[in-house]
Amino acid sequence: MVPGSGAARASSGYAWFVVAILMIAYVFSFIDRQILSLLVGPIRRDLAISELEMSLLMGFSFALFYTVLGIPIGRLADSKSRRGIIAAGVVVWSLMTAACGLARQYWQLFLFRIGVGVGEAALSPAAYSMIADYFPPERRATAISVYSMGIYLGAGLAFLLGGLVIQYASAQGTLDLPVIGATYPWQLVFFIIGGAGVVFALAFLFVREPARHASHGGGVPFSQVLAYLWANRRTVLCHNIGFGLIALCSYGSSAWVPSFFVRTYDWDIAQVAVVYGVLVMIFGAGGIVFGGWLTDRWLKQGKPDAALRVGLWAAGVCMTVGGLYVLAPTPALAMTLMVPAIICLGMPFGAAPAAIQEIVPPAMRAQASAVYLFIVNVLGLGIGPTAVAYFTQEVFGSDARVGWSILAVGTIANLGAIAFLAAGLKPYRETLARLRAAG
């Protein structure tokens, strides 16, 4: 069997090998997008930009084309080689990350961050579709949750490795590199991370394209996908917006937590990177896997709306206790109180996309996933970091009050998530029943 050829459902061991490769790709994507939160200070200083302008680099610039291009790429993934689409995406976003190191002005960095988003748009719609073809329904939430561990493993490694790279680069001072010329330490960080991603893309030579579901039919026009989603709009909107608001809380807080510890407790950025990175890797990844396991368990117990229940539970706990860390008098207590928030915000990231795979026909999976990612990332990446920055700059009027901004945005977002997910329970069950009845 040659790489890239169609095949019968692969062995369980090989299927998990593919999930591991996809998860590592997700790790790289989150390192590339998360590293900016460690570089707020030096980038603002060297490019002379404001808090809001920095937030646009962390969220809106990336999300702009990441969300829009996900839909046509999802269309390709429903009919073309998903392996090839992902491999090309890894190369593009890694090159664009390295290009961020060439930026000398704000607009240049903004454009290169758009390029990172363009490349990363290729990953998740195709990955979700591949995993759905490699695993039966009763194991998909767990498999997608393992893939989604890349969110928190990548974010954690961004802090851990990013902190080490920043320490090294800062120790070198401004470097005079051949051809490039004078290079700030934060620019060197982008060169190192982007180069590593290009090398990793070679791993997809060992990934086979899975056989598509028998009823796949080679994909369908996007107009047909939209018609199906519109016919099930209560289910789709409650699901997508509900989980999108949880993502808003997650991305908004994670973008500014390093700055919160620097401004509130006078920690240096390397110290924050190590401690917060370890917490994110352990408890964030654990939260995702636990959320997927709980979804599969509830499904086996006869609860077809299990994924939405997981999101409801996570948003409720996060809203009541997840923001207490911003009120802590000491940094050690703040880090301890952050653990429930990290776990709860991680839980839905595997359950939510698994639910999408169940409520749409197989031929629509990648495109429906792209629509889900469009809404989730517009809310999460596009609005989350900027909402926190807006509260800090315009409502509270002080950089030192960023913790209060995180708390305010998180509370509002989780309340909205609870409302939408609760309203979506019955429509979700009805959509699932209709699809199963149709065979």
N, C-alpha and C positions, 0 to 999 in steps of 0.2 A: 504493500500500500504506500503510495508516494505522498509526500506532503502536499496538501492542497486539494487532494482528490476527495470525491464524495465517498462515504463509507457507511456501513451499518453502525448502529450506536456503539461507541467504543467501550472498551473495558472500563470498569470503575476506576482502576488505578490510573489509566491514561487520561480519563476525564478529569480527575483531580489534578493531574500534572498540568493540563491545559488551564484549569482554574488558577493554579499557582502562577503560571506565566502571565495570565491576564491580570492577576492581583498585583504582581510586581510592576506591570505596566501602569496600573492605577497608582501604585506607590510613587513611581517616577512622576506621574502627572501631578500628584498632590505636593510633592517636593517642589516642583516647578512653580505651582501657583501659590503655595503657602510661604515660601521663603521671603516674600516681600514684607511679611509682618515682623520679621527680625531686622529688617533694614530701614524701618521708618525714619529713625534719627538721621543716619548718614545720607539717605537719599533726599530727605527734606532739606538738609543743610546744603548739600552739594548742588542741588537743582533749584534751590530757593523756592519751594512750593508749600502750599498750605495743607492743613489737616484734611480738608475736603478733597483737594486735588490728589493727595496721597490715597485716600479711600477709593477714588475712581480708578487708580492703578490696581488696587487690590481686588476690586469687584467689577465695576461697570466695564472697564476696558476689556477685561478678559471675557466677561459674560456676553458682550455685545454680539460677537460672531460665534462664540461657543454655542449659544442658544439657537441662533438663526440657522447656522449651517448644520446643526444636528439633524434637522428634519430632512433635507435632501440627502445627507449621508445615510440616514436611516433608510431612505428609499433604496439607495444602492445596496445597503446591507441586507435587504429583503430579497435581493436577486443576484448579487455579485459575491465575490470572495470576501468574507468577513475578515479572515486572517490577513489578506493583503491590505484591506482598508485600514485595519488597526496598525499594521506595521508601518504603512506610509504616514499615518497620523503621528506615531511615536517619533519618527525622523523629523517631521515638520515642526512639532512643538519643541523638540530638543534643540533644533537649529535656531528657532525663534527665541528660546530661553538664552542661548549663548549670545544671540544678537542683542539682547537687553544689555549685555555688558559693553556694547559699543555706543550706547546712548550718551549723548552729551547735553541734550536738552529734554525738557519734559515731554514735548510732543513726540519725540523719537521713541522714548520709553513707552509712551502710551500706544503707539503704533505696533511696537514689537510685542507688547502684552496682548494686543488684538491677535497677532499672529500665533501666540501661544494658544489662545482660545480656539483659533481655527483648527490647529492640529489636534487638540484634545477633544474636539467635537466628534472625532472619528471613533473614539474608544467605546464608551458605554453602550450606545444603541446596538452596535455590533457584538459587543461582549455579552450583553443580556441575551441576545438572540442565540448566540453560540451555546451558552450555558443551558438555555431552555431545550436545545436539541441534544445536548449531552446527558441531561438528567431527567428522570420521570417527575411528574408534578409533585409527588409527596416528598421530594428531596430538593426541589428547586430553591426554596427560600433559604435553606442552609447553604447550598452551593453559591447562590448569589450573595449571601452574607459573607462567606469566606472571600469571594472576589472583592466585596465592598470593604473588607478590612483594610484594603489599600488606602482608603480615605484617611484612616487614623494612623496606620503604619507610616504612610507617606507624610502626613502632617507631623507625626512625632519625629521621624527621621529628618524632616526639614529643620526642626528645632535642634535636634541633637547634632547631626552632621553640619547643619548650617551654622550652629554656634561654634563648632570646632573650626570650620572653614573661615568663619568671620574672624576668630581669634588669630588664625594663621595669617590670613590676608592683612588684617590690621597691623600685625607685627611687622609685616613687610613694608608698610607705609605705601605711599603712592609709587607704583612701579612704572618703569619706562619699557614697555614691551615692543618687540620688533613689529614694524608695520603699523600697529595700533597706536603706539605712543603712550603718553601719560595715562595711567589706569588707576582709578580709585579701588580700594579694597572691596567695596560692594560690587563693583563691576567684575572683578576676578571671580567672585562667588558664582555669578551667572555663567562664566566661561566653563568652570569646573563642572557644574551640575548639568549644563546643556551637553557637554562633550560625553559625559557618562551615559546620558540617555541615548545618544546616537549609537554608541557601542551596544547597548542593551537590545536595540531593535533587531540585532542578528538572531536573538533567541526565537523569533517567529519562524525561522527556518525549520524548527523542530515541531511546529504546531500544524495539525491537519485540520482542514475544513470539515466540520461534521456534516453528516447527511441531514438534509432538512426533513421535517415532519412530512409524512405522506400526503397530508392535505394542504401542504404549503402552497403549491401551485406557482412558484416562482415569483411571488410578490404581487402586490396589487397597486393600482394607481393611488396617489395620495388623496385624490378627491374621494375615493371610496373609503379610505381610512377616516377622513374627516366626516363623511356621512355616518359611518358606524359610531364614531365618538360622539357626534351630535345626537344621534338616536339614544345614546346612553349618557347624555351630558350631565345629569345629576350625579351619577356614579363618578364620572371622569373628573368633573370640576371639584367635587368634595374631596376626592382622593388627592388630586394633584395640588390643589390649593392648601389643603390641610397639611400634607407632608411638606409642601413648599414653605409654609410658615415655620415649621420646625427647622427646616434648613436655614431660614432667615435668622433664627435665633442662634443656630450653630455657627454659621459662617460669620455673622456679625460679632459674636463673642470671641471666636478664635482669632479673628483678624486683629483684635485689640487687646487681648489678654497680656501679651508681652509688654505692650506699652503701659497697661494698667500696673503691672508689677514694677516696672522701671519708675513710673511717676509717683506711685503710692508708697512703695517700700524702699525706693532708692537701690533696687537691685541692678546689677549690670546685665546687659543683654545676654552674655554668655551663661550666666547663672540661671536666668529665666529659661534659656533654651534647653539646658540639661534637665532641670527639674520638670518643667512643663512638658518637654518632649517625652520623658519616661511615662508620665501620667497619661498622656494622650495615646501613646502606643499600647500600653497595658489595658487601660480601662475603656478607651474608645474602641479598640479592636474587640475587646471582650464584650462590650455592649452590642456591637453589630452581630457577633456570632450568637449571643444570647437572644437577641431579637429574632434572628432567623430560626433558631432552634425552637423558641416559644411559638412562633407562627406555625411551624410544621407540627408541633405537638398539639396545638389547639385545632388545627385542621383535622388531624387524626381523631380528635375528640368530637368531631362533628360541628365545628364552628367555622363555616365557610368565609366569614368576614374577619378571620383571625388577624390579618395584616393591619386592618384599620384599628382593631382592638389594641394591638401592640402600640400603634402610634398614639392612641388616646391615653393609654397608661403612661407612656413615656412623657408626653406633653404635660399631663397632670402632675406627675412627680417633679418634673423639671420646674414647673411654674411655682410649686409650693416650697421646694427646698433648694432648687438648683442655683438660685442667684445669691444665696447667703454669703458666698465667699467674698463678694465685693464689700461686705460690711465688716469683715474680720479685722481685728486690731493688729494681728501679726501675719507675716507672709506664710509661716508654717501652717497656721490655722486656715488661711485662705486656700492654700493648695489642698489641704485635707477636705475642706468643704466643697471644693471644686469637683471631687470625684463623682458624686451622684449626678451632677450635670453632664459630665463627660460620658458616663454610662448611658443615661437616658437619651441624650441627643444622638448617640450612636445607634441605638436600637432600631430605629425605623429605616436606616439606610439600606438594609438588605431586604426587609419585609416589603417596603413600598414598591420597588421595581419588580419583585417576585409577583406581587398582586397584579401588576399590569400584564404579565405574561399569561395569567389565568383568565382574564376577562376580555381578551381580544383573540380573534382567530390566529392561528400560527403564521399565516401569510402577512399579518400586520404587525408582528411583534416589534421589530426594530423601529418601524415608523411610529408606532404608538409609544414606544419607549422614548423616542426622540421628542415627541410632544410633551410627555411627562417631564423629561429633562429640561425642555424649554421653559416650562412654567416654574419648575423647582429652582432652576438656576437664575431665572430672572428675579425671583423673590429672594433666593438665598445669596447668590453671588452678586447679582446686580444691585440689590437694595440693602442687604444686611450690613456690610461694612460701612456704607455711606449713611445708613440710618443712625448707626452709633456715632459716626463722626458729626452728623448734623446735630444730634442731641448735645454732644460735647461742645461744639463750637457755637451753636445758635441758641440752645435752650439753657444749658448750664453755664456757658460762657467761660469755660476754663479747661485747659488740657488736663488739669489735675482731677477733674470730675468724670473722667472716662469710665470709671467703675459704675457710677450712677447711670450713665448712658447705657452701658451693657445691661444693667438690671431693668431699666425702663423698656428698652426695645425687646428684651427677652420675655418680659411679662406680657406685653401687648401681643407678641407673636404667638406665644403658647396659648393664650386665651382664644385667639382666632383659630388656631389649629384644633383645639378641643371642639369648638363650635362646628367647624366644617366636617371633621371626621365623624362626630356623633351624627350629624345630619346625613352622612353618606353610608351608614351601616345597612339600612334597608335597601336603598337603591343598588348597592354593591351586590347584595345577596340575590336580588332580582335579575341583575345583568348576568351573573354567573349561572343562575338557573336556566335562563333563556339560551345561553351559549351551549350549555351541556345538553339541553333538550334538542338543540339543532344538530347535535352530533359533531 
